[in-house]
């Protein structure tokens, strides 16, 4: 609590209690507090009843509930909400400070006395099993929302790479070089880089649902704009904005899963999210290849994406419910104010007053500050950015190997990506099978997660990814080597790619739980920049060095990055203890 909050609370506590409530007030609020005690349990619970306007007295807390506020889960949630509030723009009430004199209250009335202690009017969740909290939703609802969000993310990722099959045709139609045509992919991924700077803080300020609905709608509209574009600049600019809006699920969906799932199940949920992020770009090239070579033409690569986007928009608009706890409490406070006519009732989130300076300082700059100041975010983002950049570099490398060297058509030439897809599915299965071991560690540590438990899969995946790059390079540069050999290299690269990305993402979410969206946004910013740049030099690098030596170079870089997760596995706990953003409980033991 800052100085302004302390001053306000002191003023509230100093206010005269005689002002509440007088008999001549037309709108009465009755509050009765009874305390029952038990000699056996040594605990007490208040019973509070309130009278609504024109309604009978309603009991809002039960006498038989014992010390809900002392339940560890309830205390953890309250602490999380307070920390989220204190770090959200406007929470410090700086925007209320002004040197201007107060205007008259109006109507000849004096200023009323301050409210009593503000905390008494702040709504909270009704215990650990409050159905309003997303973690207490039925499993069917969680799974249904998870499927919707997985499809939304898959659509955005699918849209990023389907254009790669159309780059040559677009270049021919508009009379530009192939490299300029590749800008359609790069600018989309650049939108992925810049979008989270808006979407992640927006989700922490206004909740998860609104940005996801807006993002899916904007993504669909700009996909239509690309499809009907009459000139190259329209196509390229709208591809950027399509990526900008499509970045919303990349920045917010993992945070939604952290809202809905606890420490025991969050890993599996984010596994699904990561698989949609990476399988989407690999499913698109062969579909785009068949579309481009058919009578439909390249514009239908964008019409398909737009149709998928509008389906996602409809699903989000109709079925998606708010999961962000501070915003859920805003809705609860609104209902209580309406029913009791007590306008002092509010949620902590409603104390926020946004001004532009603090908006830039706290929200838009937070992902950038985390990227620069947090070693975990910085180094893991560099590692994941290299992996992500290679994902989009493969969109150029695979056509060179399978279309130019082996003579496949664009549609058939995209089918070898299924080697990487199978590798990714294997990685997802491997991580899921290791979940029981993680659950045992979590139970033994009193359900306190230690983020470093996520890193062994990252280390294994790093080794597999590096080996897969060497395999691809030295088996794909000659036509007399059967095409199945470089295709099978995708088993290792796909396995390593998802293992690294998925468990690194889990590590970031576990380490920066309250600010998961900002941590992921910082990560998404850097990795999307790599994803935008790598396709631009891919052709020059492969043509200049040859497939074999380009694969060797990339494999060596991948091998050099393997020690990054090893260092965090050994020293991550000490690094997090010095962090200003990591709210995860400090580890009680080693990462072993």
VOPAKE-620330 format. One record per residue (C-alpha): residue in three letters; x, y, z. Coordinates in pm, 1 decimal. Layout:
// VOPAKE-620330
 residu       xx       yy       zz
    Ala        X        Y        Z
...
// end
This chain:
// VOPAKE-620330
 residu       xx       yy       zz
    Unk      0.0      0.0      0.0
    Unk    151.4    335.3    -97.4
    Unk    143.3    668.7     88.3
    Unk   -175.9    785.7    -80.2
    Unk   -356.9    465.7     17.4
    Unk   -240.8    504.6    377.4
    Unk   -359.9    863.5    392.4
    Unk   -700.4    767.8    253.5
    Unk   -736.9    478.7    494.4
    Unk   -638.9    699.0    789.2
    Unk   -899.3    953.9    686.5
    Unk  -1159.0    680.7    658.4
    Unk  -1078.9    541.5   1001.4
    Unk  -1090.7    887.3   1156.1
    Unk  -1440.0    950.1   1016.3
    Unk  -1725.4    974.5   1269.4
    Unk  -1930.3    654.0   1300.5
    Unk  -2243.8    853.8   1386.8
    Unk  -2323.0    909.1   1022.1
    Unk  -2434.1    549.2    967.7
    Unk  -2729.1    497.7    921.3
    Unk  -2987.4    759.5   1032.0
    Unk  -3356.6    674.8   1068.5
    Unk  -3467.1    928.7    809.0
    Unk  -3258.4    776.5    533.8
    Unk  -3488.6    637.0    268.6
    Unk  -3258.1    356.9    169.3
    Unk  -3156.9    148.5    468.0
    Unk  -2883.4   -102.2    494.1
    Unk  -2900.1   -328.0    797.4
    Unk  -2592.1   -507.4    907.5
    Unk  -2591.1   -754.8   1192.9
    Unk  -2282.1   -928.1   1307.5
    Unk  -2295.9  -1225.7   1537.7
    Unk  -2002.8  -1426.5   1649.4
    Unk  -2031.1  -1789.7   1742.8
    Unk  -1747.7  -1973.5   1906.4
    Unk  -1670.3  -2333.5   1968.4
    Unk  -1454.7  -2454.6   2249.8
    Unk  -1355.8  -2762.3   2050.4
    Unk  -1237.1  -2578.8   1743.8
    Unk  -1134.1  -2251.5   1900.4
    Unk  -1254.7  -2060.1   1592.5
    Unk  -1523.8  -1808.1   1518.9
    Unk  -1719.1  -1703.0   1209.5
    Unk  -1915.2  -1383.9   1155.2
    Unk  -2271.0  -1398.3   1032.6
    Unk  -2358.6  -1096.3    820.9
    Unk  -2706.1  -1009.7    699.0
    Unk  -2798.3   -726.1    466.7
    Unk  -3134.0   -576.1    374.5
    Unk  -3193.8   -490.4     11.3
    Unk  -3416.6   -205.1    -91.3
    Unk  -3774.6   -328.5    -95.4
    Unk  -3658.8   -683.6    -21.2
    Unk  -3624.7   -905.4    281.4
    Unk  -3301.9   -946.5    473.1
    Unk  -3052.2  -1169.3    295.8
    Unk  -2783.1  -1369.7    468.2
    Unk  -2458.4  -1341.6    277.1
    Unk  -2229.0  -1539.7    502.7
    Unk  -2305.6  -1862.3    681.5
    Unk  -2262.4  -1916.2   1054.1
    Unk  -2143.8  -2271.7    993.5
    Unk  -1844.5  -2166.8    782.4
    Unk  -1530.5  -2163.5    991.5
    Unk  -1247.2  -1932.1    904.2
    Unk  -1275.9  -1951.0    527.7
    Unk  -1046.4  -1652.5    510.2
    Unk   -769.3  -1854.2    673.9
    Unk   -780.4  -2133.9    417.6
    Unk   -443.1  -2145.1    237.9
    Unk   -603.4  -2141.2   -107.4
    Unk   -820.9  -1843.0    -16.1
    Unk   -525.2  -1654.8    128.9
    Unk   -317.9  -1734.4   -180.1
    Unk   -590.5  -1606.6   -412.3
    Unk   -638.4  -1288.1   -211.0
    Unk   -262.6  -1225.6   -210.5
    Unk   -250.1  -1284.8   -585.1
    Unk   -538.0  -1041.9   -646.0
    Unk   -376.7   -776.3   -426.3
    Unk    -46.2   -810.7   -607.3
    Unk   -219.5   -793.9   -943.1
    Unk   -402.3   -482.0   -830.9
    Unk    -95.6   -305.6   -693.3
    Unk     96.9   -361.1  -1017.1
    Unk   -189.9   -256.8  -1245.9
    Unk   -201.2     90.9  -1390.6
    Unk   -399.7    339.4  -1181.9
    Unk   -395.5    131.1   -863.9
    Unk   -168.3    377.0   -683.6
    Unk   -434.0    647.9   -718.0
    Unk   -175.5    889.3   -859.3
    Unk   -432.7   1005.2  -1109.4
    Unk   -642.5   1135.5   -820.2
    Unk   -370.9   1370.6   -705.9
    Unk   -430.6   1721.4   -835.2
    Unk   -329.6   2075.9   -740.0
    Unk   -656.6   2213.9   -869.6
    Unk   -905.6   2327.4   -603.2
    Unk  -1211.8   2111.2   -553.8
    Unk  -1529.6   2233.5   -714.2
    Unk  -1845.8   2280.6   -511.6
    Unk  -2039.3   1960.6   -442.8
    Unk  -2349.9   2114.4   -600.3
    Unk  -2710.2   2173.2   -502.3
    Unk  -2604.5   2374.7   -200.2
    Unk  -2497.2   2053.5    -25.8
    Unk  -2170.9   2019.6    167.8
    Unk  -1927.8   1742.1     94.4
    Unk  -2036.0   1420.9    267.5
    Unk  -1804.0   1256.1    518.6
    Unk  -1565.4    988.2    383.6
    Unk  -1664.4    625.5    375.8
    Unk  -1541.6    407.4    661.4
    Unk  -1247.4    170.1    613.3
    Unk  -1240.4    101.4    241.3
    Unk  -1153.2   -266.8    277.7
    Unk  -1495.2   -333.5    433.9
    Unk  -1655.9   -240.6    102.0
    Unk  -1426.0   -447.3   -120.5
    Unk  -1590.2   -766.8   -249.5
    Unk  -1403.7  -1095.3   -233.8
    Unk  -1470.7  -1450.5   -338.2
    Unk  -1690.5  -1647.1    -97.7
    Unk  -1433.3  -1902.1     13.1
    Unk  -1219.0  -2144.5   -181.5
    Unk  -1514.9  -2315.7   -347.8
    Unk  -1687.4  -2002.4   -478.6
    Unk  -1836.1  -2104.1   -817.5
    Unk  -1756.3  -1758.7   -954.4
    Unk  -1385.0  -1840.0   -948.5
    Unk  -1277.6  -2002.4  -1275.4
    Unk  -1075.4  -2270.9  -1098.1
    Unk  -1399.7  -2395.9   -939.2
    Unk  -1587.4  -2432.6  -1267.9
    Unk  -1702.7  -2781.2  -1372.2
    Unk  -1443.4  -2972.9  -1569.0
    Unk  -1672.3  -2993.0  -1873.7
    Unk  -1692.8  -2613.6  -1892.5
    Unk  -1316.3  -2579.5  -1858.1
    Unk  -1256.4  -2833.8  -2133.4
    Unk  -1511.0  -2670.8  -2362.2
    Unk  -1355.5  -2327.4  -2318.6
    Unk  -1011.9  -2484.7  -2358.7
    Unk  -1115.3  -2635.2  -2693.8
    Unk  -1253.2  -2299.5  -2811.3
    Unk   -934.3  -2118.2  -2715.2
    Unk   -720.4  -2393.0  -2867.4
    Unk   -908.5  -2356.3  -3195.6
    Unk   -872.3  -1976.1  -3180.5
    Unk   -496.5  -2009.2  -3132.6
    Unk   -469.9  -2272.5  -3405.6
    Unk   -649.0  -2040.6  -3648.0
    Unk   -408.2  -1753.5  -3580.6
    Unk   -104.7  -1981.5  -3615.7
    Unk   -251.7  -2142.0  -3928.9
    Unk   -294.6  -1799.2  -4085.8
    Unk     69.9  -1716.2  -4028.7
    Unk    207.8  -1977.6  -4267.1
    Unk    -61.3  -2056.8  -4522.5
    Unk     47.8  -1747.9  -4716.3
    Unk    392.2  -1904.7  -4762.8
    Unk    245.1  -2130.4  -5033.6
    Unk    124.0  -1823.2  -5221.7
    Unk    437.5  -1607.1  -5206.3
    Unk    565.3  -1705.3  -5554.5
    Unk    228.0  -1655.4  -5720.4
    Unk    179.2  -1321.3  -5541.5
    Unk    525.8  -1211.8  -5653.3
    Unk    446.6  -1300.6  -6015.2
    Unk    102.9  -1135.2  -6014.6
    Unk    228.2   -809.5  -5865.8
    Unk    560.5   -809.6  -6051.5
    Unk    800.6   -821.0  -5755.6
    Unk   1076.9  -1053.4  -5638.8
    Unk   1011.8  -1364.7  -5433.8
    Unk   1177.1  -1201.0  -5133.1
    Unk    918.6   -922.3  -5143.5
    Unk    647.4  -1187.1  -5162.2
    Unk    788.8  -1345.7  -4847.1
    Unk    713.5  -1017.7  -4669.4
    Unk    354.0  -1139.9  -4653.8
    Unk    471.8  -1399.3  -4401.2
    Unk    725.1  -1178.1  -4225.8
    Unk    488.2   -885.9  -4173.2
    Unk    224.4  -1118.0  -4032.3
    Unk    475.4  -1254.7  -3780.8
    Unk    585.2   -895.5  -3711.3
    Unk    225.1   -832.2  -3613.0
    Unk    265.3  -1125.7  -3376.2
    Unk    559.1   -937.4  -3225.6
    Unk    387.7   -602.6  -3170.4
    Unk     35.6   -719.0  -3086.5
    Unk    109.1   -860.7  -2738.5
    Unk    241.5   -523.4  -2624.1
    Unk   -122.2   -414.1  -2637.2
    Unk   -315.2   -734.2  -2576.9
    Unk   -135.5   -862.2  -2267.7
    Unk   -173.0   -545.0  -2054.9
    Unk   -525.8   -500.9  -2189.8
    Unk   -611.8   -848.3  -2060.0
    Unk   -471.6   -761.7  -1717.0
    Unk   -671.6   -438.5  -1707.8
    Unk  -1008.3   -532.9  -1862.8
    Unk  -1007.3   -911.4  -1840.4
    Unk   -942.2  -1192.1  -2086.8
    Unk  -1273.8  -1216.2  -2271.9
    Unk  -1289.0   -868.3  -2428.2
    Unk   -946.5   -874.2  -2597.7
    Unk  -1002.6  -1228.7  -2725.9
    Unk  -1335.6  -1133.3  -2882.1
    Unk  -1192.4   -814.1  -3034.6
    Unk   -879.5   -994.1  -3151.0
    Unk  -1064.5  -1273.3  -3332.9
    Unk  -1295.5  -1022.4  -3500.6
    Unk  -1012.4   -794.8  -3618.2
    Unk   -813.2  -1096.4  -3736.4
    Unk  -1103.9  -1212.6  -3954.1
    Unk  -1175.5   -868.3  -4099.7
    Unk   -815.1   -810.3  -4206.8
    Unk   -792.6  -1162.2  -4351.5
    Unk  -1083.3  -1069.0  -4577.5
    Unk   -901.0   -745.9  -4663.4
    Unk   -595.0   -945.2  -4774.7
    Unk   -810.2  -1173.7  -4988.1
    Unk   -971.2   -884.6  -5176.0
    Unk   -660.8   -661.2  -5191.0
    Unk   -610.3   -500.6  -5533.6
    Unk   -245.9   -405.9  -5492.4
    Unk     59.4   -539.4  -5311.7
    Unk     74.8   -269.3  -5044.4
    Unk   -281.5   -344.9  -4938.5
    Unk   -202.7   -714.2  -4913.6
    Unk    112.6   -659.0  -4707.7
    Unk    -31.7   -394.4  -4474.5
    Unk   -342.4   -601.6  -4404.5
    Unk   -126.5   -908.7  -4343.0
    Unk     50.6   -711.7  -4069.3
    Unk   -276.9   -608.0  -3905.0
    Unk   -412.0   -959.5  -3935.7
    Unk   -107.9  -1077.8  -3742.1
    Unk   -146.2   -793.7  -3491.3
    Unk   -500.1   -902.6  -3403.2
    Unk   -410.4  -1269.8  -3435.4
    Unk   -143.6  -1222.7  -3167.2
    Unk   -412.0  -1180.3  -2901.9
    Unk   -463.2  -1553.5  -2831.1
    Unk    -86.7  -1607.2  -2827.1
    Unk    -57.6  -1350.8  -2547.7
    Unk   -376.7  -1425.8  -2352.6
    Unk   -474.8  -1791.1  -2384.7
    Unk   -198.4  -1925.5  -2159.7
    Unk   -302.7  -1667.4  -1900.6
    Unk   -664.3  -1789.4  -1927.7
    Unk   -541.9  -2141.3  -1856.7
    Unk   -355.6  -2013.6  -1551.0
    Unk   -686.0  -1858.3  -1436.3
    Unk   -883.4  -2181.8  -1485.5
    Unk   -641.2  -2455.3  -1385.5
    Unk   -444.5  -2502.5  -1065.7
    Unk    -84.5  -2613.0  -1031.5
    Unk   -173.8  -2979.6  -1078.9
    Unk   -350.1  -2946.0  -1414.5
    Unk   -206.9  -2627.3  -1564.6
    Unk     78.8  -2809.5  -1734.9
    Unk   -150.4  -3031.6  -1941.9
    Unk   -366.5  -2732.2  -2038.8
    Unk    -69.3  -2534.9  -2163.2
    Unk     48.8  -2846.6  -2348.9
    Unk   -262.7  -2822.0  -2564.5
    Unk   -204.7  -2448.2  -2615.4
    Unk    156.6  -2499.1  -2726.0
    Unk     64.2  -2776.8  -2966.1
    Unk   -185.0  -2547.7  -3139.9
    Unk     79.6  -2273.9  -3165.7
    Unk    325.0  -2502.0  -3342.4
    Unk    111.6  -2747.6  -3535.9
    Unk    -88.1  -2464.6  -3693.9
    Unk    200.1  -2328.0  -3904.4
    Unk    295.1  -2681.6  -4014.0
    Unk    -56.1  -2784.6  -4117.5
    Unk   -100.6  -2482.6  -4341.1
    Unk    167.8  -2517.1  -4615.1
    Unk     36.4  -2830.7  -4782.4
    Unk   -323.5  -2702.0  -4764.4
    Unk   -210.9  -2372.5  -4913.2
    Unk    -11.2  -2557.8  -5176.8
    Unk   -312.1  -2753.1  -5299.8
    Unk   -526.9  -2435.8  -5297.6
    Unk   -274.5  -2233.1  -5497.8
    Unk   -232.8  -2501.9  -5764.0
    Unk   -610.2  -2548.4  -5800.1
    Unk   -862.2  -2330.0  -5981.1
    Unk   -927.3  -2140.0  -5654.6
    Unk   -606.4  -1936.7  -5667.2
    Unk   -400.1  -1772.8  -5394.7
    Unk   -679.6  -1548.4  -5260.3
    Unk   -862.6  -1848.8  -5122.0
    Unk   -574.2  -1911.0  -4884.7
    Unk   -698.7  -1599.3  -4705.4
    Unk  -1069.7  -1665.5  -4748.9
    Unk  -1023.3  -1999.6  -4570.6
    Unk   -843.2  -1826.0  -4283.7
    Unk  -1115.2  -1559.2  -4262.0
    Unk  -1388.5  -1823.8  -4240.7
    Unk  -1199.3  -2000.4  -3963.1
    Unk  -1153.7  -1665.2  -3788.1
    Unk  -1521.9  -1577.3  -3796.0
    Unk  -1607.4  -1918.7  -3650.6
    Unk  -1361.6  -1847.9  -3367.1
    Unk  -1514.3  -1502.6  -3318.7
    Unk  -1863.8  -1648.9  -3289.0
    Unk  -1754.4  -1914.1  -3041.3
    Unk  -1570.6  -1660.2  -2825.5
    Unk  -1857.0  -1412.8  -2835.7
    Unk  -2122.7  -1665.3  -2736.9
    Unk  -1949.5  -1914.1  -2508.5
    Unk  -1637.1  -1754.1  -2362.3
    Unk  -1679.8  -1636.5  -2003.6
    Unk  -1452.3  -1409.2  -1806.4
    Unk  -1182.6  -1594.0  -1610.8
    Unk   -964.8  -1311.4  -1473.5
    Unk  -1046.8  -1300.9  -1099.2
    Unk  -1023.6   -919.9  -1048.2
    Unk  -1266.1   -858.0  -1336.3
    Unk  -1498.8  -1135.6  -1217.6
    Unk  -1520.9   -949.5   -886.3
    Unk  -1608.0   -629.1  -1073.8
    Unk  -1919.8   -800.0  -1208.9
    Unk  -2004.3   -926.7   -861.9
    Unk  -1968.5   -577.4   -713.9
    Unk  -2189.4   -429.3   -987.1
    Unk  -2469.3   -670.8   -900.7
    Unk  -2438.5   -609.7   -526.6
    Unk  -2447.1   -232.4   -576.8
    Unk  -2757.3   -261.0   -790.8
    Unk  -2941.2   -483.3   -546.6
    Unk  -2843.1   -315.5   -218.9
    Unk  -2819.4     45.2   -343.6
    Unk  -2498.5     68.5   -141.5
    Unk  -2272.3    253.5   -382.5
    Unk  -1965.2    203.0   -165.7
    Unk  -1946.1   -166.8   -256.9
    Unk  -1676.6   -217.9   -517.6
    Unk  -1404.8   -448.7   -642.2
    Unk  -1038.5   -366.5   -599.9
    Unk  -1006.2   -345.1   -977.6
    Unk  -1257.7    -58.0   -983.8
    Unk  -1023.5    163.0   -780.9
    Unk   -806.6    183.3  -1090.4
    Unk   -810.1    514.8  -1275.8
    Unk   -620.0    498.4  -1600.4
    Unk   -410.3    788.9  -1715.9
    Unk   -189.0    778.6  -2022.3
    Unk    145.8    831.4  -1850.8
    Unk     94.9    551.7  -1604.2
    Unk    -55.3    337.3  -1878.1
    Unk    269.1    357.4  -2072.3
    Unk    484.6    322.8  -1762.6
    Unk    318.9     19.8  -1606.2
    Unk    132.6   -174.5  -1869.3
    Unk    287.2   -117.0  -2210.3
    Unk    640.0   -102.8  -2074.4
    Unk    605.3   -396.8  -1834.9
    Unk    670.0   -668.8  -2095.7
    Unk    970.6   -473.0  -2220.6
    Unk   1101.5   -420.5  -1867.1
    Unk   1062.9   -789.3  -1791.8
    Unk   1245.7   -875.9  -2113.2
    Unk   1539.6   -652.9  -2021.3
    Unk   1554.6   -689.5  -1642.1
    Unk   1457.0  -1053.3  -1586.7
    Unk   1738.1  -1299.3  -1680.3
    Unk   1491.5  -1586.3  -1697.7
    Unk   1263.9  -1403.7  -1940.2
    Unk   1553.9  -1272.1  -2148.1
    Unk   1755.6  -1591.9  -2193.3
    Unk   1457.5  -1821.7  -2237.2
    Unk   1312.2  -1574.6  -2486.1
    Unk   1636.3  -1580.8  -2686.5
    Unk   1632.2  -1961.7  -2686.7
    Unk   1263.7  -1984.0  -2778.4
    Unk   1308.1  -1708.9  -3038.9
    Unk   1575.6  -1910.0  -3216.4
    Unk   1347.8  -2214.5  -3213.9
    Unk   1051.0  -2009.4  -3334.1
    Unk   1257.7  -1842.7  -3605.5
    Unk   1359.3  -2183.7  -3735.6
    Unk    994.6  -2288.0  -3743.7
    Unk    932.5  -2019.0  -4006.3
    Unk   1267.6  -2076.5  -4171.9
    Unk   1151.5  -2434.5  -4234.3
    Unk    868.2  -2286.7  -4442.4
    Unk   1142.9  -2189.1  -4688.8
    Unk   1387.8  -2474.8  -4629.9
    Unk   1138.8  -2757.8  -4681.4
    Unk   1022.5  -2631.7  -5024.3
    Unk   1388.2  -2603.5  -5130.9
    Unk   1460.5  -2962.4  -5026.9
    Unk   1139.1  -3131.8  -5134.1
    Unk   1025.2  -2918.1  -5428.7
    Unk   1348.7  -2792.8  -5581.2
    Unk   1575.0  -3092.3  -5507.2
    Unk   1321.5  -3378.1  -5506.5
    Unk   1081.2  -3222.9  -5758.1
    Unk    757.8  -3239.7  -5556.4
    Unk    457.6  -3018.7  -5636.0
    Unk    367.4  -2739.6  -5386.3
    Unk     85.5  -2943.3  -5232.1
    Unk    277.1  -3271.4  -5205.4
    Unk    591.2  -3081.8  -5106.5
    Unk    413.7  -2967.0  -4788.8
    Unk    333.2  -3320.9  -4672.0
    Unk    684.8  -3385.7  -4525.1
    Unk    591.1  -3133.7  -4254.5
    Unk    393.8  -3421.2  -4103.1
    Unk    725.3  -3560.9  -3983.5
    Unk    761.2  -3256.0  -3759.1
    Unk    393.6  -3273.8  -3660.4
    Unk    434.3  -3634.0  -3546.0
    Unk    745.4  -3531.8  -3355.1
    Unk    548.1  -3258.2  -3181.6
    Unk    265.4  -3495.2  -3092.7
    Unk    525.4  -3733.7  -2949.2
    Unk    666.3  -3452.6  -2737.2
    Unk    321.0  -3364.4  -2610.2
    Unk    255.6  -3729.0  -2519.5
    Unk    596.0  -3752.5  -2349.3
    Unk    523.7  -3447.9  -2134.9
    Unk    175.2  -3572.3  -2043.1
    Unk    316.8  -3911.3  -1940.5
    Unk    560.2  -3735.1  -1709.8
    Unk    279.6  -3549.9  -1534.0
    Unk    226.0  -3815.8  -1260.9
    Unk    586.2  -3770.7  -1152.8
    Unk    531.9  -3395.4  -1141.5
    Unk    212.3  -3443.7   -939.0
    Unk    397.0  -3651.4   -680.6
    Unk    662.8  -3382.9   -640.8
    Unk    392.2  -3119.2   -609.1
    Unk    206.4  -3315.2   -340.4
    Unk    528.8  -3376.9   -149.2
    Unk    597.9  -3001.8   -151.8
    Unk    254.8  -2905.7     -8.7
    Unk    122.4  -2813.9   -354.4
    Unk    385.3  -2542.1   -394.8
    Unk    521.1  -2559.4   -750.0
    Unk    889.8  -2523.2   -812.8
    Unk    924.9  -2393.8  -1170.5
    Unk   1256.2  -2571.5  -1225.4
    Unk   1074.4  -2906.2  -1229.2
    Unk    965.8  -2813.4  -1583.1
    Unk   1316.0  -2791.8  -1725.7
    Unk   1438.5  -3154.0  -1775.1
    Unk   1217.1  -3185.3  -2083.7
    Unk   1364.8  -2860.2  -2216.9
    Unk   1715.2  -3003.2  -2182.6
    Unk   1620.7  -3330.8  -2353.7
    Unk   1435.8  -3142.3  -2627.0
    Unk   1733.4  -2914.0  -2684.7
    Unk   1962.0  -3208.8  -2755.0
    Unk   1702.8  -3370.6  -2985.1
    Unk   1645.2  -3046.2  -3176.2
    Unk   2014.9  -2993.6  -3240.5
    Unk   2056.9  -3350.9  -3367.5
    Unk   1751.7  -3311.8  -3591.6
    Unk   1903.0  -3006.0  -3759.7
    Unk   2226.6  -3194.9  -3839.9
    Unk   2017.8  -3485.6  -3972.1
    Unk   1807.3  -3261.7  -4196.1
    Unk   2106.9  -3075.7  -4335.0
    Unk   2314.1  -3382.3  -4427.6
    Unk   2025.0  -3588.7  -4567.6
    Unk   1837.0  -3324.7  -4763.6
    Unk   2101.1  -3172.8  -4990.2
    Unk   2110.6  -3453.2  -5252.6
    Unk   1830.9  -3595.0  -5469.1
    Unk   1978.5  -3948.9  -5455.5
    Unk   1905.8  -3966.8  -5082.3
    Unk   1549.7  -4089.5  -5045.5
    Unk   1303.4  -3817.0  -4947.0
    Unk   1189.2  -4012.4  -4642.4
    Unk   1527.9  -3961.9  -4474.2
    Unk   1508.0  -3579.8  -4437.8
    Unk   1136.3  -3620.8  -4364.4
    Unk   1214.5  -3843.3  -4066.3
    Unk   1452.9  -3580.3  -3929.8
    Unk   1136.8  -3389.6  -3844.7
    Unk   1068.5  -3642.6  -3570.3
    Unk   1363.2  -3505.1  -3373.9
    Unk   1320.7  -3139.7  -3469.2
    Unk    947.5  -3152.4  -3398.5
    Unk   1001.4  -3331.6  -3067.7
    Unk   1268.1  -3084.4  -2961.3
    Unk   1077.1  -2781.5  -3084.5
    Unk    763.9  -2853.6  -2879.8
    Unk    952.3  -2980.8  -2573.8
    Unk   1159.6  -2663.6  -2557.8
    Unk    873.8  -2427.2  -2625.2
    Unk    611.9  -2598.2  -2411.4
    Unk    807.3  -2651.9  -2093.3
    Unk    981.1  -2315.2  -2123.9
    Unk    637.5  -2158.8  -2146.9
    Unk    522.7  -2358.7  -1843.8
    Unk    833.4  -2240.9  -1662.9
    Unk    753.8  -1877.2  -1739.9
    Unk    391.9  -1917.1  -1627.8
    Unk    493.7  -2090.5  -1304.0
    Unk    762.1  -1832.7  -1230.6
    Unk    555.3  -1523.0  -1316.5
    Unk    204.8  -1651.2  -1245.0
    Unk     35.9  -1316.6  -1170.3
    Unk    201.9  -1150.7  -1466.2
    Unk    195.1  -1451.4  -1695.8
    Unk     42.3  -1247.9  -1976.7
    Unk    320.2   -986.8  -1961.9
    Unk    594.1  -1249.9  -1938.2
    Unk    448.6  -1432.7  -2237.6
    Unk    407.0  -1102.8  -2421.2
    Unk    774.6  -1021.8  -2372.1
    Unk    863.4  -1367.9  -2495.8
    Unk    623.1  -1340.8  -2790.4
    Unk    767.1  -1001.9  -2887.4
    Unk   1121.6  -1129.5  -2925.7
    Unk   1041.9  -1467.4  -3077.9
    Unk    805.0  -1312.3  -3331.6
    Unk   1078.2  -1072.1  -3440.6
    Unk   1296.6  -1375.1  -3505.9
    Unk   1007.6  -1544.0  -3684.7
    Unk    968.3  -1238.1  -3907.2
    Unk   1338.8  -1204.2  -3990.6
    Unk   1446.5  -1566.1  -4045.5
    Unk   1239.5  -1629.7  -4363.0
    Unk   1390.8  -1319.8  -4524.9
    Unk   1747.5  -1454.8  -4524.7
    Unk   1663.5  -1825.4  -4546.9
    Unk   1694.7  -1849.4  -4925.6
    Unk   2022.9  -1655.0  -4935.1
    Unk   2173.3  -1863.7  -4653.9
    Unk   2071.7  -2199.5  -4800.9
    Unk   2170.3  -2106.3  -5157.1
    Unk   2500.9  -1958.7  -5039.7
    Unk   2605.2  -2228.5  -4792.3
    Unk   2417.1  -2528.1  -4924.5
    Unk   2155.4  -2723.7  -4736.0
    Unk   2415.4  -2934.2  -4554.1
    Unk   2627.7  -2650.0  -4418.6
    Unk   2328.1  -2431.5  -4335.9
    Unk   2189.5  -2722.1  -4130.6
    Unk   2530.2  -2763.2  -3963.8
    Unk   2546.0  -2395.9  -3867.2
    Unk   2194.4  -2396.4  -3721.5
    Unk   2259.9  -2724.5  -3539.8
    Unk   2573.7  -2578.8  -3377.2
    Unk   2381.8  -2271.6  -3257.2
    Unk   2111.1  -2497.0  -3115.4
    Unk   2377.5  -2700.4  -2933.3
    Unk   2528.2  -2383.9  -2784.1
    Unk   2187.7  -2287.6  -2637.7
    Unk   2135.2  -2618.6  -2455.3
    Unk   2321.7  -2495.8  -2140.3
    Unk   2061.2  -2219.0  -2088.8
    Unk   1794.9  -2445.5  -1933.3
    Unk   2067.6  -2639.7  -1751.9
    Unk   2176.7  -2319.6  -1576.9
    Unk   1821.1  -2230.8  -1479.7
    Unk   1762.1  -2584.8  -1353.4
    Unk   2059.1  -2546.6  -1120.5
    Unk   2035.4  -2175.6  -1029.1
    Unk   1681.1  -2070.9  -1118.9
    Unk   1557.5  -2060.0   -758.7
    Unk   1827.3  -1811.9   -658.8
    Unk   1755.5  -1596.3   -963.6
    Unk   1381.5  -1586.4   -887.6
    Unk   1444.5  -1480.0   -528.9
    Unk   1589.3  -1155.0   -663.9
    Unk   1304.8  -1093.9   -908.2
    Unk   1054.7   -810.2   -868.5
    Unk    792.9   -990.0  -1075.5
    Unk    809.7  -1357.4   -972.5
    Unk    530.0  -1428.7   -720.3
    Unk    588.4  -1804.4   -702.1
    Unk    646.8  -1916.9   -340.9
    Unk   1014.4  -1946.1   -270.6
    Unk   1132.4  -2305.9   -298.0
    Unk   1176.9  -2502.8     21.0
    Unk   1427.6  -2737.9   -132.9
    Unk   1635.6  -2795.3   -439.4
    Unk   1504.4  -2840.4   -786.8
    Unk   1570.5  -3209.4   -752.9
// end
